[in-house]
Structures are given as structure tokens and as C-alpha cells.
Amino acid sequence: MGDRRTSNHSEVTDFILVGFRVHPELYILLFLLFLLVYAMVLLGNVGMMAIIMTDPRLNTPMYFFLGNLSFVDLFYSSVIAPKAMISFWSESKSISFAGCVTQLFLFALFIVTEGFLLAAMAYDRFIAICNPLLYSVQMSARLCMQLVAGSYFCGCISAVLLTSVTFTLSFCASRAIDHFYCDYRPLQRISCSDLYIHKTVSFFLCSIIILPTIIVIIVSYMYIVSTVLKIRSTEGRKKAFSTCSSHLGVVSVLYGAVIFMYFIPDRFPELSKVASLCYTLVTPMLNPLIYSLRNKDVKEALRKILGKRNIFI
């Protein structure tokens, strides 16, 4: 029986990405929608990184984390969107076995890294609001580098484990992945292996990745709210909350979609695809908009850059 499963697994050289189950005429609309959103992702995140790197006033821990967040958003959306757009035009809609492994690994790497970066940003806001006099000391350049490096390290380890566990399965039932990219839950559906151990390990991995970051974020904001409520002036409270509202918006969208996708029973594949869109394309598109529209420093830096261009024109 083991030889048969190994044989079936070795025969799989590619998969079929089913994508969205819509009329073929709507593929053009989906392609244009993906193209528009992906273009906004590229423009917004590259623009955000350029602003942060060129303006000396943004040389602070908060913007260091935000620059890395834009980098991560840019790359994990790039892992998904181009292949999805190609599939809308392709007849076969196939992805090679190696391509599927690579896509799952890179997506897991960047999405987990983003979760830890958001936790680091919550800790940064906690220090800035609760211990402002010690902020420059506690949030040193060395600590910021360690937090970012730790985020990428956790992302890499998680990606290696999740990818290894997923592709030890035997795929003899079907080659058709009912999704628009290679994700581990749709891959489970087409496996003929016993999924009990695999699902247990996958759930454990998701739990140790998501729960610690959520706990850090919740605890940080509990202290932040407690501190802000002690501020007597309304203007002071408003200013303190405004520095956190952008981060809270990003956290809500990302974690809401991720929890729905990976912790709710996998009974509605089409609904899962819509939820996946939230963190693969919508969140990377919204992040630069949220941080730029609600951030005075970023808006001033953008005006400064545009003003210089007008002078040269």
C-alpha cells in the first residue's frame, strides 16, 4: 500500500488551478479586476518604501516597520496575482509541481512574516504611548533589526514546516486544486492520504503562529487604551488614538480573513476564495492607503516629493 501511494505521489508533475467557478465570459472582468488591484498594490507599496527611504524625518522605528510591511505586502501579492491572471487566459490553468511547492512556501513565508511584523508594530505603539520618555532608548535600532529579522526567521521556519508537511501527502485523487493558488487546505481535499495527523500538525502550526501575535497585539492595546484614557485633554486622546487607528484597521482586515480561512471548517470553498482575496490582494492594496491617508508625516513627505518634481517640471 505504501509503494502504491509513493508511486501515485511521484506521478504528479503538475496541478490544475480551478480558480473561480464563473462563466468563461467573466474571466476578462476578473483579469481586469486583478490587474487593477495588483497595479495599485505595486504603486502603493513601492511608493511607500520610496517615501520612507528618501525622507529623513521618517527615519524612526515605526516607519522602519512600515517599510518592511510594504516590502512583505508587495512580494506575497506578487507570488499570487501574476499566476492567477495568467490562469484567466490559459486553457490548461496548470501549475507545475515545483511551482506549486514554491508558491506555497513563499506565500507562507511572507504572510507569517507579516503577522509577526504587525505584532512588532503593536509593541512599538505600546512603548511610544505608554513610555514616551524611554521610547528612543527602548526601541533602539538594534532591537528594531532584531524584531524584523525574527519576523522573517519565524516566517521561514513556518514556511519550511508547512510546505514539508503538505507535500508529504499523496495526491492520487485528483490534480485539480479548487482555488486560484496553491494553499494547503485545497491540497488536502485532493489527497488520498490519511489527513488526521496532517490536519493536527497544520492546526498546531497555525495556532502557534497566529495566537502569540494576536496576544501581543491585544495586550499592547489593552495597555495603550488604559494609558490613553488617563489623558485629560480630548486633543491628547485624539492624537494618541490616531497613531494606532491605521494599525488597528490593517490588523482587523488581515486577521479577520485569516481566522475565517484557517479556523472555520472548510465547507464553503467559494467563500474561502473570497476570504483569501482579502489577505492576498485587498490588504496589500489597502495598507499603503490606510497609512498614507491617516498619517500626517507620510502626507507631508509625499507633498515634499511632489513639490520637488513640480519645480523640475
C-alpha positions in Angstrom: 0.0 0.0 0.0 2.9 2.3 0.9 4.6 1.6 -2.5 1.3 2.4 -4.3 1.0 5.8 -2.6 4.6 6.6 -3.3 4.0 5.8 -6.9 0.9 7.9 -7.2 2.7 10.8 -5.5 5.7 10.5 -7.9 3.4 10.6 -10.9 2.1 14.1 -10.1 4.1 16.5 -12.2 1.6 19.4 -12.2 -1.7 20.6 -10.8 -4.7 22.4 -12.2 -5.7 25.6 -10.6 -9.5 25.6 -10.9 -9.9 29.3 -9.8 -13.3 30.9 -9.6 -16.2 28.9 -10.8 -17.8 31.6 -13.1 -18.9 31.8 -16.7 -15.9 32.0 -19.1 -17.1 35.4 -20.2 -16.4 36.8 -16.8 -12.7 35.8 -16.8 -11.9 39.0 -18.7 -13.6 41.0 -15.9 -11.7 39.1 -13.3 -8.5 39.6 -15.1 -9.1 43.4 -15.3 -10.1 43.5 -11.6 -6.9 41.5 -10.6 -4.8 43.7 -12.8 -6.2 46.9 -11.4 -5.8 45.8 -7.8 -2.3 44.4 -8.4 -1.2 47.7 -10.1 -2.4 49.6 -7.0 -0.5 47.1 -4.8 2.7 47.8 -6.8 2.2 51.6 -6.9 1.2 51.9 -3.3 3.8 49.7 -1.7 6.8 50.8 -3.9 5.7 54.4 -3.3 5.5 53.9 0.4 9.0 52.3 0.5 10.4 55.2 -1.6 8.9 57.8 0.6 10.3 56.2 3.8 13.8 55.7 2.3 14.0 59.3 0.9 12.6 61.4 3.8 15.0 61.7 6.8 12.0 62.6 9.1 10.7 59.1 8.6 13.8 57.5 10.0 12.0 56.2 13.0 11.2 52.7 14.3 7.5 53.0 13.3 8.4 53.7 9.7 11.2 51.1 9.6 8.5 48.5 10.4 6.1 50.1 7.9 8.7 49.9 5.2 9.2 46.2 5.8 5.4 45.7 5.9 5.2 47.3 2.4 8.0 45.0 1.2 6.2 41.9 2.5 2.9 43.0 1.1 4.5 43.7 -2.3 6.1 40.2 -2.5 3.4 38.0 -1.2 0.8 39.5 -3.5 3.3 39.1 -6.4 3.5 35.4 -5.5 -0.2 35.1 -6.1 -1.6 37.7 -8.5 0.5 37.2 -11.7 -0.1 33.4 -11.8 -3.8 34.0 -11.2 -4.0 36.5 -14.0 -2.2 34.1 -16.4 -4.7 31.3 -15.4 -7.6 33.5 -16.5 -6.3 33.4 -20.1 -4.8 29.9 -20.1 -6.7 26.9 -21.3 -4.9 24.4 -19.2 -4.7 26.5 -16.0 -1.8 24.3 -14.9 1.0 24.9 -12.4 4.0 22.6 -12.1 4.6 20.5 -9.0 7.8 22.6 -8.3 5.8 25.8 -9.0 3.1 24.8 -6.5 5.7 24.0 -3.8 7.4 27.3 -4.4 4.2 29.3 -4.4 3.0 27.7 -1.1 6.4 28.2 0.5 6.8 31.9 -0.5 3.2 32.7 0.4 3.6 31.1 3.9 6.9 32.9 4.4 5.6 36.3 3.7 2.1 36.0 5.3 3.6 34.7 8.6 6.3 37.4 8.5 3.5 40.0 8.1 1.8 38.7 11.2 4.9 39.0 13.3 5.6 42.5 11.9 2.2 43.6 12.9 2.8 42.3 16.4 6.2 44.2 16.5 4.4 47.4 15.3 1.8 47.0 18.2 4.7 46.7 20.7 6.3 49.8 19.1 3.0 51.8 19.6 2.8 50.5 23.2 6.2 51.8 24.0 5.6 55.1 22.2 2.3 55.8 24.1 2.9 54.2 27.5 6.6 55.0 27.9 7.3 58.0 25.6 10.3 59.3 27.6 12.1 55.9 27.2 10.9 55.3 23.6 14.2 56.2 21.9 16.1 54.0 24.4 13.9 51.0 24.4 13.1 51.0 20.7 16.8 51.1 19.6 17.9 50.4 16.1 19.4 47.1 17.3 16.1 46.0 18.8 14.2 47.0 15.6 16.6 45.0 13.5 16.2 42.0 15.8 12.4 42.2 15.7 12.3 42.4 11.9 14.9 39.6 11.5 13.0 37.5 14.0 9.8 38.0 12.0 11.5 36.8 8.8 13.0 33.9 10.7 9.7 32.8 12.1 8.2 33.1 8.6 10.9 31.0 7.1 10.7 28.2 9.7 6.9 28.1 9.4 7.0 28.0 5.6 9.5 25.1 5.7 7.4 23.1 8.1 4.0 23.8 6.4 5.4 23.1 2.9 7.2 19.9 4.1 4.1 18.6 5.8 1.8 19.4 2.9 3.9 17.8 0.2 4.5 14.6 2.0 0.8 13.8 1.1 -0.1 11.5 -1.7 -2.1 13.2 -4.5 -3.8 10.3 -6.2 -7.4 11.5 -6.0 -7.2 14.5 -8.4 -4.8 17.1 -9.8 -7.5 19.9 -9.7 -6.9 22.3 -6.9 -10.2 24.2 -6.2 -8.5 27.5 -5.6 -6.7 30.3 -7.5 -3.3 29.5 -5.9 -1.6 26.6 -4.1 -2.8 26.6 -0.5 -2.6 23.7 1.9 -6.3 23.3 2.6 -7.3 22.9 -1.0 -4.4 20.5 -1.4 -5.7 18.4 1.5 -9.0 17.9 -0.4 -7.3 16.2 -3.4 -5.1 14.0 -1.2 -5.8 10.3 -0.7 -3.6 10.1 2.4 -4.9 9.8 6.0 -5.3 13.5 6.9 -5.8 13.2 10.7 -2.1 13.7 11.6 -1.6 16.3 8.8 -4.6 18.4 9.9 -3.5 18.2 13.5 0.0 19.4 12.6 -1.3 22.1 10.3 -3.8 23.4 13.0 -1.0 23.3 15.6 1.3 25.3 13.3 -1.4 27.9 12.6 -2.2 28.2 16.3 1.4 28.8 17.4 1.8 31.3 14.6 -1.5 33.3 14.9 -2.2 33.1 18.7 1.1 34.6 20.0 0.9 37.5 17.6 -2.7 38.2 18.5 -1.9 38.0 22.2 0.9 40.5 21.8 -1.4 42.9 19.8 -4.3 42.6 22.3 -2.1 43.0 25.4 -0.3 46.0 23.8 -3.6 47.7 23.0 -5.1 47.0 26.5 -2.2 49.0 27.9 -2.5 51.6 25.2 -6.2 52.1 25.9 -5.6 52.2 29.6 -2.9 54.9 29.2 -4.9 57.0 26.7 -8.0 57.1 29.0 -5.8 58.7 31.7 -5.0 61.6 29.4 -7.2 64.5 30.4 -7.3 66.6 27.2 -9.5 65.5 24.4 -6.9 66.6 21.9 -4.3 64.5 23.5 -6.6 61.4 23.4 -7.4 62.0 19.8 -3.8 62.3 18.8 -2.8 59.1 20.7 -5.6 57.1 19.2 -4.9 58.5 15.7 -1.4 56.9 15.8 -2.9 53.5 16.4 -6.1 53.6 14.2 -4.2 52.8 11.0 -2.5 49.8 12.6 -5.8 48.5 14.1 -7.5 48.8 10.7 -4.8 46.6 9.0 -4.8 44.1 11.8 -8.6 43.7 11.7 -8.8 43.1 7.9 -5.8 40.7 7.9 -6.6 38.6 11.0 -10.4 38.6 10.3 -9.8 37.0 6.9 -7.0 34.6 8.1 -9.1 33.3 11.0 -12.1 32.8 8.8 -9.9 30.9 6.2 -7.9 28.6 8.5 -10.0 28.2 11.7 -13.5 27.9 10.3 -14.5 24.4 8.9 -13.6 24.0 5.2 -17.2 23.6 3.9 -17.5 26.5 1.5 -14.7 26.6 -1.0 -16.0 29.6 -2.9 -16.4 31.6 0.3 -12.8 30.7 1.2 -11.6 32.1 -2.1 -13.3 35.4 -1.4 -11.7 35.4 2.1 -8.3 34.6 0.5 -8.7 37.7 -1.7 -8.8 39.8 1.4 -5.3 39.0 2.6 -3.7 38.2 -0.8 -4.7 41.4 -2.7 -7.1 43.6 -0.8 -4.9 44.0 2.4 -1.7 44.7 0.4 -3.6 47.3 -1.6 -5.2 49.0 1.5 -2.2 49.1 3.7 -0.4 52.0 1.9 -3.7 53.9 1.6 -4.6 53.5 5.2 -1.2 54.5 6.4 -0.8 57.4 4.0 -4.3 58.9 4.3 -4.3 58.8 8.1 -0.7 59.7 8.6 0.4 63.4 8.7 4.1 62.6 8.3 3.6 60.5 5.2 1.3 63.0 3.6 3.9 65.8 4.2 6.7 63.7 2.8 4.6 62.9 -0.3 3.8 66.6 -0.8 7.5 67.4 -0.4 8.4 64.8 -3.2 5.7 66.0 -5.5 6.7 69.6 -4.9 10.3 68.9 -5.9 9.0 67.2 -9.1 6.8 70.3 -10.0 9.9 72.5 -9.6 11.9 70.5 -12.1 9.0 70.3 -14.5 
